[in-house]
Structure formats: structure tokens, C-alpha cells
Amino acid sequence: MEQLVYSSNGLAYHRGLNAAVRLNGALGAATGPSAAPRGQQGGAQPSSPVDKTTASGVLAPWGPGNDFPQVIMAEIGKSTILGPVLDWKTRAVYGKGIIYGKVTGYKPDGSEIFQRQKDPLVEAFFKASKMHRYGKEGIQGLMYFANSFPELVISNDRSLITSLCIQDAAFCRYSAQQAGQAVPQWVYISANWPAAQPGDSYTYQVPVLDPYHDPVEALRNDRRGFKYIYPLSLPSPGQALYQLAAWNPIRKSGWLDVAQAIPEFKKQLFINQLSIKYLIEVDIRYWEWKYPSWKEKKEGERKSIIAEELDAFERTMSGTAGAGKSIMTVTMPDPQNPGGTIKVFTVTAIDDKIKSGLYVEDSQEASSHIYTSLQVDPTLSGISPGKGMGAGSGSDKRVAFNAFIATHSFHQDLILEVLYFIRDYNGWDPDLEFRFLNPQINTADAPTEVANSSSTDAPA
């Protein structure tokens, strides 16, 4: 008779010893160093470069003034493109949200046959964690800052992860990373950076897990608290700690400044411009010809007569009431040229530089650079900026959208990585797979399908 009777919560009963045995994950998926015999385990941990400029003090500052995210948000707030397109990217990658199920086979083309499941434990966790919020907010951190900070809460007996949420990346700072540390020990969370300080009453200290080196076993043995940060980031070359979003170079290129300067310039032009439609030139001899006593009139009388003449001219030339009216051209005899005449009025229309689209080409070029840095086809936002503001054809949008989704699997995989970690820690069915439900835009004569992103198991 078998001596051990196993339970589903990581405990077992030994009949011979008449004792309960805590298995500490021994029956979980075989992952990490403990999966192999001792002699076959890795002889060392992978190297983890540390930037020594952030290794002094308590805090690793994010940017020279420890306010990089706040600077970014201020610049995004002044752009009509950055914020809306980053929000669109977040919603597009989120799609129809996170689902789970099992891969039951493969089609001839190699694509998965994915069957959705319904597990009470997983359903309860998704509900407690408000999984739709986790998915959207996690992607948002990656899109804006290339960093995301999921926070896990574990049960009092440390046997289960009970909930999951996302901390706003702009409010998170790592502790100073020491030589030999794969990840910093802590994340400090505050809404008051850069004025916040570790240890003040508005700043929370949360331990960090290393997502690369067997985090399941590490969490089982960790006693630093009951909530942990599982850090996620989009790798960017040369960044040892805080990663850098791919669109960030637009801030340094000058094109963002150009895009922001043009509307401010045109706003001031509208406010301060001298709005003149016509230049009216009157031959000075006209006044003596029409008003014989002109030379005897005082200056005030002359100004009054000129104003009356101009008012009459303006009533004819301005507004819709003047549409269709005739303008009388006045001529008079030229005293210096018998038989000749003098053209009394010369009217010249003044070119309206604002109406002609001043700086439109510059605005279009700046917008093009911004969209390129964001890696989004402008047709997906509704228009192509500039004089010929077209929305693009339906075919353009379909191809652009499907290409966009196809190239963002890694972003989705990062967000799902945490769920694989939770699956293994909580002892859920090891065959469960997590997916984002991705909509695909098809042609009008083809049935609409919803494709699931192919995501491999993250290391746990």
C-alpha cells in the first residue's frame, strides 16, 4: 500500500509516520535548477550587468532628476498624436482580453487548435484580480515606458497567490542595484516623485522577484512580506535597469518640438494678426474734384468725409449681403492731360497666408516622423495628416491592423508570463495556456475570425 496520500494544496499524509508532509512544490512542473539531479544543475547563474552609477545610495533614480516618467507625461500631454496613438496601441494589443484553455492539437499549417476551458479556481482568481484591468494597465506601462510593474499578493500561509494587479509605472522606482544582484531588492511606490523618499509615510516598499531564475521556488522561500513585484520590461539596448520605449528618440530628434511649435505659432498668429482683406488707394485729386471746398475744410471735416466714403465702400464689399452687387468705378478728367482721365480708386485684394495653409507641409512632415517613431500606420488613427487628409482605404486599414497585431506578440507574452508563474505556484492544471483574444480584420466577403496569439510557456 502506498505510504503517501497526496492532496491538492501542496500537502500529503504519510501513513507510516502518521504525519502531514509539506511538499513545497515538489509535485509542480519540473522547472528551474531543481528539475535536474544535483550534478546536472547549472554551475552558475547568468551574468547580470549592473550600472555602478545607480549602485550608490538607497534609490536608483529614473532619469537624472528621478522624474523621467513625469517629464514624459508632460510632453505627451502637449502632443495631439503621442497620447491618442499610445492609447490606441494599448487597446489594439489588448484586443478582446485574456483567456485561457488548452492546446488540443495543431492544424496542417502548424497553427494551434486552442480549446477554451472553464476552471473554478482560475475563474475565481480572474474575478478577484479584475483581469481585464490587469491586461490593459500592464500593456499601457509597456507602451508608454517599456516597463510594467505587476504586484502579486500571497495568502497568509504563503501557499497561494490570491490576486494580481498593476502598479502605475510612473509611480515606481527601483532600489539601488548592487554588484552581483540580478534585480534590485525593492521597488518603491509613490505618487510624489521626484519629491518622495524611501521611508516617508507616502512611499511603499515592495520586494522584487527575479523573473529569470526559478521565481516559483524563490517565492516559496522568500519571507520579505506578502506582496511582491514581478517586473516586466521591453528590452532596449544599453539600458541596465529602466528600459527605454522605442518611440523615445522622437523627443530628441527635434520633430516633436516642431510639431508642438506650429500650432502655438498659428494660435498667436490668429490672435495678433491684422485682418485686412483689401488695400484701397484713392487719388488725392479725387477729394478736390468731388468736394470743391476741400481745401477750405478743417482736418476733422476731411476725416469725417473719408470715413463716410470708406463705410459706403465696405458695405458693398463685405459679407454675404454684398454678394452679387456691382461696384462703380469712378474716373475723373485729368487736368494735366486734356482728354485723359484719372482712375480714382485702386482696390487690391491682400493674400491671406493663413487661409492658404501656412506651415501645413511642415506639420505633415513632423506628424509623419512621430507616427514612424510610434510604429503605427497613420490610417489606423483615421487620417493621414496634412493637406490631403485622407482616411485611407478599407484595405489599407485591414492590412495595417493585421500587421500591427502580428508584430506585438512579445508584448502579450510578457503580460501572460506572470499568469504562467501563478499557474505553477498555485498548482493549477499545468496544461493550461493563456492567450490574448486577438481580433483580425478580414475582407467583406470572408467570415470574421478571432485568432488567438501563439504564446509559449514563460519560464517559471
Residue pairs with C-beta under 8 A, 6 or more apart in sequence:
1 15
3 14
3 15
3 16
4 12
4 13
4 14
4 15
4 21
5 12
5 13
5 15
6 12
6 23
6 27
7 13
8 427
9 159
9 427
10 22
10 23
10 24
10 25
10 27
10 159
10 427
11 20
11 21
11 22
11 23
12 20
12 21
12 23
13 19
13 20
13 21
14 20
14 21
24 220
25 216
25 217
25 220
25 425
27 427
28 216
28 424
28 425
28 427
28 430
29 424
29 430
29 460
31 214
31 216
31 424
31 459
31 460
32 213
32 214
32 216
32 217
32 459
32 460
33 41
33 42
33 214
34 41
34 214
34 217
45 182
45 213
46 182
46 212
46 213
48 180
48 181
48 182
48 183
49 240
50 177
50 178
50 179
50 180
50 181
50 240
51 177
51 240
51 241
52 179
54 60
54 61
54 174
54 176
54 177
54 240
54 241
55 176
55 177
55 178
55 179
56 176
57 176
58 175
58 176
58 198
59 66
59 173
59 174
59 175
59 176
59 188
59 197
59 198
60 173
60 174
60 175
60 176
60 177
60 184
60 241
60 242
61 173
61 194
62 68
62 69
62 173
62 193
62 242
63 69
63 71
65 71
65 194
66 173
66 193
66 194
67 193
67 194
68 242
69 145
69 169
69 170
69 193
70 170
70 193
70 194
72 144
72 145
72 170
72 251
73 170
75 82
75 251
75 256
76 82
76 83
76 86
76 144
77 83
78 260
79 256
79 259
79 260
79 370
80 263
81 259
81 367
81 370
81 371
81 374
81 381
82 247
82 256
82 370
82 374
84 381
85 370
85 371
85 374
85 376
85 381
86 140
86 143
86 144
86 247
86 374
88 376
88 380
88 381
89 143
89 374
89 376
90 136
90 139
90 140
90 143
91 136
92 380
92 401
92 404
92 405
92 408
93 139
93 143
93 405
93 408
93 411
93 412
93 436
94 135
94 136
94 139
94 436
95 405
95 436
95 437
95 438
95 439
96 436
96 437
96 438
96 439
96 450
97 131
97 132
97 135
97 436
97 437
98 126
98 131
98 132
98 134
98 135
98 415
98 416
98 419
98 434
98 435
98 436
98 437
99 116
99 434
99 435
99 436
99 437
99 452
100 116
100 117
100 119
100 122
100 419
100 432
100 433
100 434
100 435
101 114
101 115
101 116
101 117
101 432
101 433
101 435
102 114
102 115
102 117
102 431
102 432
102 433
103 112
103 113
103 114
103 115
103 433
104 113
104 114
104 115
105 112
105 113
106 112
106 113
107 113
111 454
112 452
112 454
114 433
114 435
114 452
117 432
119 428
119 429
119 432
121 426
121 428
122 428
122 432
125 161
125 162
125 163
125 164
125 422
125 426
128 162
128 163
129 163
129 164
129 165
130 165
131 164
133 165
133 166
134 150
134 164
134 165
134 166
134 415
135 415
135 436
137 165
137 166
137 168
138 148
138 150
138 166
138 232
138 414
138 415
139 148
139 411
139 412
139 415
141 147
141 148
141 149
141 166
141 168
141 169
141 232
142 148
142 232
142 233
142 234
142 411
142 414
142 415
143 245
143 411
144 169
144 245
145 169
145 170
145 242
145 243
145 245
146 233
146 234
146 236
146 243
146 244
146 245
146 246
147 169
147 172
147 231
147 232
147 233
147 234
147 242
147 243
148 166
148 169
148 231
148 232
148 233
148 414
148 415
149 166
149 167
149 168
149 169
149 172
149 187
149 189
149 229
149 231
149 232
150 164
150 165
150 166
150 167
150 229
150 230
150 231
150 232
150 418
151 164
151 165
151 166
151 167
151 206
151 227
151 228
151 229
151 230
152 161
152 163
152 164
152 209
152 227
152 228
152 229
152 230
152 418
152 422
153 161
153 162
153 163
153 164
153 226
153 227
154 160
154 161
154 162
154 219
154 226
154 227
154 228
155 161
155 162
155 226
156 226
158 220
158 226
160 425
160 426
161 422
161 425
161 426
164 418
164 419
164 422
167 187
167 189
167 206
167 229
170 193
171 189
171 190
171 191
171 193
172 187
172 188
172 189
172 229
173 187
173 188
173 190
173 193
174 184
174 186
174 187
174 188
174 208
174 241
174 242
175 184
175 185
175 186
175 187
175 188
175 198
176 184
177 183
177 184
177 240
177 241
182 210
182 212
182 213
183 208
183 209
183 210
183 211
183 231
184 208
184 241
185 207
185 208
186 198
186 205
186 206
186 207
186 208
187 205
187 206
187 207
187 208
187 229
187 231
188 196
188 198
188 203
188 204
188 205
188 206
189 203
189 204
189 205
189 206
190 196
190 200
190 202
190 203
190 204
191 202
192 202
192 203
196 202
196 203
197 203
198 205
206 225
206 227
206 228
206 229
207 222
207 224
207 225
207 228
207 229
208 228
208 229
208 231
209 215
209 218
209 219
209 222
209 228
209 229
209 230
209 231
210 218
211 230
211 231
211 232
211 417
211 421
211 459
212 459
214 459
214 460
215 230
215 421
215 460
216 421
216 424
216 425
216 460
219 228
219 425
220 425
222 228
230 418
230 421
232 414
232 415
232 417
232 418
233 242
233 243
233 414
234 243
234 245
234 246
234 410
234 411
234 414
235 243
236 243
236 244
236 245
236 246
246 373
246 375
247 373
247 374
247 375
248 373
249 373
250 256
250 369
250 370
250 373
250 374
253 369
253 373
255 365
255 366
255 369
255 370
256 366
256 370
258 362
258 366
259 363
259 366
259 367
259 370
262 359
262 362
262 363
262 366
265 359
266 354
266 358
266 359
269 354
269 358
270 354
273 354
276 350
277 317
277 318
277 349
277 350
277 352
278 317
278 347
278 348
278 349
278 350
279 347
279 348
279 350
280 310
280 313
280 345
280 346
280 347
281 345
281 346
281 347
281 348
282 309
282 344
282 345
283 342
283 343
283 344
285 332
285 335
285 342
286 330
286 332
286 342
286 344
287 294
287 302
287 305
287 306
288 294
288 295
289 332
291 297
291 305
294 302
297 305
313 345
315 321
315 322
316 322
316 325
316 327
317 327
317 347
327 347
329 343
329 344
329 345
330 344
330 345
331 341
331 342
331 343
331 344
332 341
332 342
332 344
333 340
333 341
333 342
334 340
334 341
334 342
357 387
360 386
360 387
361 386
361 387
363 385
363 386
364 385
364 386
364 387
367 378
367 385
367 386
368 378
368 385
371 377
371 378
371 381
376 404
377 392
377 396
377 400
377 403
377 404
378 384
378 385
378 392
379 391
379 392
379 396
379 397
379 400
380 397
380 400
380 401
380 404
382 391
383 389
383 390
383 391
384 390
384 391
384 392
392 400
394 444
395 443
397 441
398 441
398 442
398 443
401 441
402 440
402 441
405 438
405 439
405 440
409 453
409 454
409 455
412 436
412 453
412 455
413 453
413 455
413 456
413 458
415 436
416 434
416 435
416 436
416 455
416 458
417 458
417 459
418 458
419 434
420 434
420 457
420 458
420 460
421 458
421 460
422 428
423 429
423 430
423 432
423 434
423 460
424 430
424 460
425 460
433 455
433 457
434 455
435 452
435 453
435 455
436 452
436 453
436 455
437 450
437 452
438 450
438 451
438 452
438 453
439 448
439 450
439 451
440 448
440 449
440 450
440 451
442 448
442 449
